[in-house]
Structures are given as structure tokens and as C-alpha cells.
């Protein structure tokens, strides 16, 4: 089943005005089916012999980088190349969480610091057009940095709508508390990333901004009525339903499914994320399986995520025994998951040429900060 060549039907492309003929040709060409429906992390700055052997056998769709993996630009480029060589696919996706602010895997002194998303929300509250322009420029500069290291997918932007009193795990990672403004700035961010040849991942579907606990440590439970969720939490994701990739949160929405977090709830995925309230048909990643919000063994977690209707599981901590258990529970991608991934890949065209110095100067002018 793995390694099969498929002809993927020509889908309707989101943001068609930004799609190049290269992208359209990619839709018409055969796509090699992605392999196991998982993205794995690695333990350090280079792959060990055991990791190379495991990844070669497990054949994950791709990889994700964390702070422990990022020492210098040259080292990251070498690690990314090694990851791709290990699975024998030069186009294997490499993901990262590079939001700006406190969530940044690549940090100074080797990489520039980027502002948190809240900076663009604050600017947009004063001047919507300026906020939108700044968010797009910032994302274009992010993409320039990521693409230089071989990273092709950024797990950003955060599209959650934070509420007063919620846990600070979202905090200034979110643009603001206005759903329409969140959607506007998130779209500008997605456009900037894609213009730089990097795919965005909107997160954390169907909304993490109302959580009063940190899902990295324990399972948040949200009590808000469905009508409130649809008017606020779901609204930015509904406005961004044409985006290619999304990430589903480990959060219980009691009004929808009181028994399962969204990431393992077929009800939430089918009736909310894929259904009318949001209507997202892009590829869905889980949030990290190794987070404290989920219970049970890693194989069971992976199986539950896929059974709920997600397309690809993320396992990020690089622990070999856990990755082996996850691999046992994850089959090759097939059907709609293959179609969704092919559509996303086709949108990742070559980066549009830019003058980075001009962009940095304009961003500093808009934000009223020193140029980086």
C-alpha cells in the first residue's frame, strides 16, 4: 500500500488568486501517496543511529522540530536534510512551532526574535489595515527564515479567542478577543507564510481560548453553551475553513461531547470541525500525543485520534519507546487524507521574491519598534 502512485482529482483551490501555474501543474501531476499518518520529533540536534533505523522503517509522513533540535542554521539544515534522506523523500514535510513571542523554536542569537501575535491584534485595534499589513509582513519574514532552514510547515497562526480568566497558555499567542479581528489577522498571517513557500497550520480547532487549564499538563473542560462557542470560539476557524492544514486541540467541549476531548471525539470532528459550524476540509493534525491532557498508552492515543476522523497524528517529544508504540497504531495515509495532503502540497509554491530589508523596515515602522 505504501509507495503507491495515485492520481488525485483536481480540487477547488482556496485563495486561488495566489496560486501559480506551478501549483496547478502539481494538482494535475501524479502524487506519491504519503506514508504512515504520523509526524515524529527527534531527540537532539542530529539523528542517532537508532532514530535513522526507526524512521526508515516507520516511514512517517514527516517530522517536527523543537528547541532541542535547533542550535545553529547550518546544523538545522543538516538535520532537516538527514531526516528527509532517512525516509528517502526530499519533499517530506518538516514542521515547526514558530509563532513568535514565547513560542519560538529558533531563537536569538542565530535567528531573529519575532513579536507575539498579540502585537498585531493591538495594532489592528488602532488601525485595522496597518495590523493586517504588519501581520502579513511578519509572516513573510518568518517564512523566509524557515525556508532557509528547509522547514516547509509552520504550526501557526493561533486562531483561538481568549476570554478573561482563561489559562495563560494561550494568552499573547492569540491576536485578540474579537473573533472577526482574529480571523482577519490570521488570514493575513497565512497569506504571508504561503507567499514564502511555507504552509500554515491554523490552531487549535475548534478553540482553546476558553480553557482554564493547560492541555500540556491536564485535560481542559469548557462549559460554555454551544451558541456561545459558535458565535466566538468557532468563528475564526469558520472564516478560515479554506486553509489547507489545521490542528485539533485536546479540549473537552461539554456542550458538544462531554466525554472526549475534541482530538479524540468523532462527534466534535464530524459535527463541528468538518460540519456546519466550521466546515473545514483541510488536513487535520492532532495536537501532540505526548501532552498530559490525554490518557492511556501512546498506541491507544494514536488509534483514538485517527478513529475520531483526524488525518495525521503528531508525536513530538522524540522518546523512542513512545514513537514505536505510536507507529504500531498508525497505518498508511489513504483516501481523504491523501487527497487533503496533496491539495495542501500543491499550494506550497516557490517563494515570491522580496526585499527582506525593506520588509523589516516597514514592519518596524508599523509596530513602532526597532528594526530586527
Secondary structure, 3 states (H helix, E strand, C coil): CCCCEECCCCCCCCCHHHCCHHHHHHHHCCEECCCEEEEEECCCCCCCHHHHHHHHHHCEEEEEECHHHCCCHHHHHHHHHHHHHHHCCCCCEEEECEEECCEECCCCCCCCCCCCCHHHHHHHHHCHHHHHHHHHHHHHHHHHHHHHCCCCEECCCECCCCCCCCCCCCHHHCCCCCHHHHHHHHHHHHHHHHHCCCEECEEEECCCCCCCCCCCCCCEEECCCHHHHHHCCCHHHHHCCCCCEEEECCEEECCCCCCCCHHHCHHHHHHHHCCCCCCCCCEEEEEECCCCCCCCCHHHHHHHHHHCCCCEEEECCCCHHHHHHHHHHCCECCHHHHHHHHHHHHHCCCCCCCCHHHHHHHHHHHHCCCCC
